[in-house]
């Protein structure tokens, strides 16, 4: 409990202002959205389709990127190699890029003239205006969250535990799967959720790569620019509620999942 | 059993240089050195966690220098045990057996057997977060011993446990050694070497500076560093000379000692073990080869009882039991006499 002294009162006031800054616009949006409008939006097939598209594409982007990002995070945490700092800088680059610029970069990469676009075209796949293209745009801007969080998790695992496992006859891959990964699991899951959430909320990069099919942020923007604030607001509220629910479920699942993993691994 | 031949390894600004060690089967070898002297790095080289830049490692007449960790049949117990916190005690012990792809039934039998031997049966189903230092130490030993290694490597095994548990662990280690297990134990504590080792090596700045039985190393230290490690605090810079056919040593401050032996160098460093010096409240009546008057400057408790510092132109540290100290009835600033035999003076080589 904070004591009632001037310093603590200043802290409390400043902290309250920051929290108010975050909560006030959201609260205003909820308050200004009527129940009937909300119900109507929930029943709107276009809104439901865009939210579902947003969720599964962001989840798929996170899941597939994790397959490569987790080993990369381990390398960054454990190994010394030339230009490591440059690699780290490259990983952080999408965070500082304007997201529309990121979208342009991705578009160049996946258009029919781009390297990936040509390869996809060869197998009859068009990435522009396609969920695969949306996934690439989401992954591009949100991947640093997963890599950095997983890297910090691996770095926090004492190296001597990995060495001990090696002296007990385990191969490098077994050490990774039974020691490094389970002990860094919490940070990896946190990174996973952060990447998923960041991908889900991406607008700038996605709108350049794929206006259609519409993900929720694009749909909200489209309703705002075509019909105004009144029509965009209920869609925003529904999307926020769904995103929040998924976020909470994933958090709870990750905690339960960790406990189960430990008890299975510990069996003789 | 274990032979290290001219091992060199550079690690940043530090280097292990020309390490040569021979350890016979069944020997208990204690490698003594300060933090940063290279002892843990040497253990990791033997275990195979690192490769030497040059030199060879032989285990049981096989050159294992380039062999992988699991082909060396060594077991390494880390200083802070490195117990896996995401597994139970049983999971920790079984880890190496899973690595060897043993059958589940055999794993359970082996885990229970080693747990019984080390008195940790009651801990098998527990996670390791709340175990005491002594329990963790036993789990670490069990986890390493369950694969029956030929060579047990211990990195500061008693650094993280209470004094009261050290005797238990020492007893366990002695028993393992008596059963024929060859042990290499690194520590900074010379008392562990005295109580456990059949052979001692002293490592300093990446070099082995002395090797031998504990008696040889601690009674004839080759230099001041080893002498300090042996708990010796009485050092005197002296000039040696003969008088009436007897060797003597003269300190810078004019104090002169009688010595036994001959062929001393012109000058050097002489040491006296604290327990070789006697202290008297009054001038002793009987003849002593060395009898010196001084003033008691400090009286402190020590692990042996009491440590008394007497200033007689040079500082002398004397160890006494608590009972002897009470019987002596001396206090700080009081006059005292110290005596020691001529043979107690040890001249350090290369000093």
Interface residues (C-beta under 8 A of the other chain):
Chain A: X158 X160 X161 X163 X164 X165 X166 X167 X168 X169 X170 X171 X174 X178 X179 X182 X183 X261 X262 X265 X266 X267 X268
Chain B: X44 X47 X48 X49 X69 X70 X74 X75 X76 X78 X80 X82 X84 X85 X86 X87 X88 X90 X91 X93 X94 X95 X96 X99 X100 X104 X107 X108 X111 X127 X143 X144 X147
